[in-house]
């Protein structure tokens, strides 16, 4: 059980390292995705009204 948890921790650490390598790439895509999601939610609300 302990090994399994440690494995998960290592995976998370690896992901964090990958993000640190190219923060501008991942961050940009992430932000754009969030903006598009918000716009789509807002447009759906307007249609209901």
URNORSUL-V858071 format. One record per helix or strand of 2 or more residues. SS is the DSSP state (a for helix, b for strand). FROM is the first residue (numbers start at 1). LEN is the number of residues. If there is no record, write none. Layout:
SS,FROM,LEN
SS,FROM,LEN
//
This chain:
a,2,20
a,23,26
//
